[in-house]
Amino acid sequence: MKGVWNKIARVDLTSGNCTIETLEEKVLEQFIGGAGLGAYILYKEVPKGVMSADPENRIIFATGPFNGIRQTGAAKWSIVSKSPSLEANATSCITNSWGYELKNAGVDALVVQGKAVQPVMIVIDDDAIRMEPATEIWGKDSYETDDLLKEQFGKDFEIACIGPAGEKQLKYAAVVTGKCSFAGRGGMGGVMGSKNLKAVVVRGSQKCPVANPEKLDELNKEINMKIYNTDKAKPANFNIRAHGTSIATGLFKGYGNMPLKNWQLGEFDSGIENLGAPNYGIQLNAKPKPCKFCTLGCKNHAEVIDDKYGFVGEGPEYESFAMMGLNLMVDDMKAVAYGGHIANTYGIDTISLGACLAWAFESYEKGVLTRENTGGLVLEWGNAEAMVELTKKVANREVGLGYLLGEGVRTAAKYYGKGSEAWAVEIKNMEVPAHDPRASFVAGLNYLTGASCGPNHEKGNPQHMFVAHILLPEFGISDDIDFEKERHSWEHASRYTAAFQNYSNLVDSLVHCKFMVFSGYTLTDMLNTFNAVTGLDWNFETFEKAGERIFTVQKLLNLRYGITVADETKFPERLMQAKAEGPYAGVAPVGIEDAVLDYYRHRGWDETGMPLQEKINEMDLQELV
């Protein structure tokens, strides 16, 4: 198999040993790279009983066959570990240029284990791997850390680091790279913090051979131009390069696919107007900041001039301003972006943060929290200043409410009680992202059954069928669907959900960016590229089977770590309540528990969610399992 090195770098922070190991070729032929390789390593090396903060846990920084090629979307890479939020398997994907450098250093992944006595960083310079002290940068925020390490090592090195939130092991702390990309879901920054690992600094100069460079070059040119032209031809307010993911607000409003007032409302006119295109770019003075070789350019660099909320840095993506703005009824774009900027510099997942803040605001409204609990903050809906100040309290892990919110919404609700569990919107102890299952039932089924990072909108994204018309015809999901009927039906939900989960695992293992599908990137493009890179000559059946194989191992990991059918049939009470107004008012995903059991049958699992032996055999996992 071309396009991979069949090598991993391993660093034991306890002993200080840094080595390079060779993988058997069949490992990557089965698991591809990225999320798949990470799941394989976790399954082999992290047994039951190891907790996320234990030295025996692994954190795996993994590239895939697509890293290193000049194709739009190929800057992604994956981080895999046992998650502090879930205490189960998790994959979080991140972009910018770090993955390219690791791949060009001659390895497919970096596996870190153990715990350093003092803060350290790992430095990888092609074949040379070493540990260096990081005491002087411990306590620095993620942006400062990036600047200082670039100054120390040179601008041709890329940095993946944590901020103070990761150091203090906030449950949903992020890993940050390039001051612009964040692996937040699952709390990977907290795993680094538990190991006293501040940063990984990497530079590579090697080029991994591919099977058919002429064909790959042809595909890259064709695909890159298609993505650019397709996006450019869209109506102005839906052009991703111009507005980033703020286009989602206008796209989703007609479907009720947004979190409004902690998931209670169906309408919020001023918020939807202000927190979307084109106001996003105007208010934030946002300019495109594409990842390496990307012709789409969904990321934005913001320069906000404001006495109170001014900053220079990464502009918020849809998930950030939806969870920290719409969810709190805050319609001030500059304030929401500034709150997100604080989260970025401290290294915090804005999805989980926004969910925790919304729970606190509702708890204040209902008398569960008082000004004594909030340190004097008036947590009234729409109070932008309170949102910013409470974000600071969480970021600094202040004693009391700030600390508890950093432990996750389930922990905070359990501590303060008084019925507040009813509006703590989480599944398996991870906060739900900004896509409403009442807009499309498959979103809720994916949240419950997702095996690669709990309730995650990108680790299986079947909701895009109904809110963005994204289909997978190569996997049997095409235009012959009655979308209005199917969006609130369980009849085919298992098949749709499983197919998109398998697809998402392929993307996260190759590794590639899912945003390309919004401008015409297809599974055919992906498979053709894969075959040109690897020389394996797979068909779509083999391709989907690889995604399912990876998902099966992720499921086995979660069973090992204690995720049960009870966890996968417990849906948030708030999301079972129909909204009174807005699109699809009166609709709730009734019957979702039975839908989970039907999904198990579709997957070839028993009623507990355990893959049957026939499925293990079908996935060629007998040797591993």
Sequence and secondary structure as in RCSB ss.txt:
>XXXX:A:sequence
MKGVWNKIARVDLTSGNCTIETLEEKVLEQFIGGAGLGAYILYKEVPKGVMSADPENRIIFATGPFNGIRQTGAA
KWSIVSKSPSLEANATSCITNSWGYELKNAGVDALVVQGKAVQPVMIVIDDDAIRMEPATEIWGKDSYETDDLLK
EQFGKDFEIACIGPAGEKQLKYAAVVTGKCSFAGRGGMGGVMGSKNLKAVVVRGSQKCPVANPEKLDELNKEINM
KIYNTDKAKPANFNIRAHGTSIATGLFKGYGNMPLKNWQLGEFDSGIENLGAPNYGIQLNAKPKPCKFCTLGCKN
HAEVIDDKYGFVGEGPEYESFAMMGLNLMVDDMKAVAYGGHIANTYGIDTISLGACLAWAFESYEKGVLTRENTG
GLVLEWGNAEAMVELTKKVANREVGLGYLLGEGVRTAAKYYGKGSEAWAVEIKNMEVPAHDPRASFVAGLNYLTG
ASCGPNHEKGNPQHMFVAHILLPEFGISDDIDFEKERHSWEHASRYTAAFQNYSNLVDSLVHCKFMVFSGYTLTD
MLNTFNAVTGLDWNFETFEKAGERIFTVQKLLNLRYGITVADETKFPERLMQAKAEGPYAGVAPVGIEDAVLDYY
RHRGWDETGMPLQEKINEMDLQELV
>XXXX:A:secstr
  S  SEEEEEETTT  EEEEE  HHHHHHH SHHHHHHHHHHHH  TT  TTSTT  EEEE  TTTTS  TTTT
 EEEEEE TTTSSEEEEEE SSHHHHHHHTT SEEEEES  SS EEEEEETTEEEEEE TTTTT  HHHHHHHHH
HHH TTSEEEE  HHHHTT TTB EEETTTEEE TT HHHHHHHTTEEEEEEE       S HHHHHHHHHHHHH
HHHHHHHTS GGG HHHHGGGHHHHHHGGGT S  TTTT S  HHHHHHSSTTHHHHHHT EE   TT SS   E
EEEE  TTT EEEE   HHHHHHHTGGGT   HHHHHHHHHHHHHHTB HHHHHHHHHHHHHHHHTTSS HHHHT
T    TT HHHHHHHHHHHHTT TTHHHHHHT HHHHHHHH TTGGGG  EETTEE  S  TTT HHHHHHHHH 
SSSSS SSSS TTHHHHS   BGGGTB TTS HHHHTT  TTHHHHHHHHHHHHHHHHHHT  GGGGGGT  HHH
HHHHHHHHH     HHHHHHHHHHHHHHHHHHHHHTT  TTTTS   TGGGS  SSSTTTT   TTHHHHHHHHH
HHHTB TTS B HHHHHHTT TTT 
